[in-house]
């Protein structure tokens, strides 16, 4: 099973920016960031395939940017214009896939906390 290690996160005031990074132990087609806020279900925030196809949750569209470096098996999440409701544990995730998309079987890292204060 792929191993994922996140870094980044922390605390910031509303309107600020943070970056998250994640490195996978192997080359894998789909990488993503999920988050789980207090009392909420885990939700997928952003996805990127090995070909660079991206997708975003409506709640972060236009504010977050996902990118990856295939040579390093890494994925980043740039978060701008942060809001208090973005406060959550953020998890790097990976899944197998191909041109048709990603399998709905994600492996997760341990997570990194993002806290946005008003």
FENPECOR-V194734 format. One record per pair of residues at least 6 apart in sequence whose C-alpha atoms are under 8 Angstrom apart, sorted by the first residue. I is the first residue (numbers start at 1). GAP is how many residues later the second one is. If there is no record, write none. Layout:
BEGIN
I;GAP  I;GAP
END
This chain:
BEGIN
1;106  2;22  2;23  2;24  2;92  2;105  3;21  3;22  3;23  3;104  3;105  3;106  4;18  4;19  4;20  4;21  4;88  4;89  4;90  4;104  4;105  4;106  5;17  5;18  5;19  5;87  5;104  5;105  6;14  6;15  6;16  6;17  6;85  6;86  6;103  6;104  6;105  6;106  7;13  7;14  7;15  7;105  8;10  8;11  8;12  8;13  8;104  9;9  9;10  9;11  9;103  9;104  9;105  10;8  10;102  10;103  10;104  10;105  11;103  11;104  11;105  11;106  12;6  12;103  12;104  12;105  13;69  13;103  13;104  13;105  14;67  14;68  14;69  14;70  14;102  14;103  14;104  15;65  15;66  15;67  15;68  16;64  16;65  16;66  17;61  17;62  17;63  17;64  17;65  18;60  18;61  18;62  19;57  19;58  19;59  19;60  20;56  20;57  20;58  21;53  21;54  21;55  21;56  22;52  22;53  22;54  22;70  23;49  23;50  23;51  23;52  24;49  24;50  25;48  26;47  27;43  27;46  28;22  28;45  28;66  28;67  28;68  29;20  29;21  29;65  29;66  29;67  29;68  29;69  29;73  30;17  30;18  30;19  30;20  30;64  30;65  30;66  30;67  30;72  31;16  31;17  31;18  31;44  31;61  31;62  31;63  31;64  32;12  32;13  32;14  32;15  32;16  32;43  32;60  32;61  32;62  33;11  33;12  33;13  33;14  33;44  33;57  33;58  33;59  33;60  34;8  34;9  34;10  34;11  34;12  34;56  34;57  34;58  34;59  35;7  35;8  35;9  35;10  35;53  35;54  35;55  35;56  36;6  36;7  36;52  36;53  36;54  37;49  37;50  37;51  37;52  38;50  44;12  44;13  45;11  45;12  45;15  46;8  46;9  46;10  46;11  46;19  46;20  47;6  47;7  47;8  47;9  47;19  48;6  48;7  48;18  48;19  48;20  50;18  50;20  52;15  52;16  54;12  63;16  63;17  63;18  63;19  64;13  64;14  64;15  64;16  65;12  65;13  65;14  66;9  66;10  66;11  66;12  67;8  67;9  67;10  68;6  68;7  68;8  69;6  82;34  83;33  83;34  83;35  84;31  84;32  84;33  84;34  85;31  86;28  86;29  86;30  87;26  87;27  87;28  87;29  88;25  88;26  88;27  89;22  89;23  89;24  89;25  90;21  90;22  90;23  90;24  91;17  91;18  91;19  91;20  91;21  92;16  92;17  92;18  92;19  93;13  93;14  93;15  93;16  94;12  94;13  94;14  95;7  95;8  95;9  95;10  95;11  95;12  96;6  96;7  96;9  97;6
END
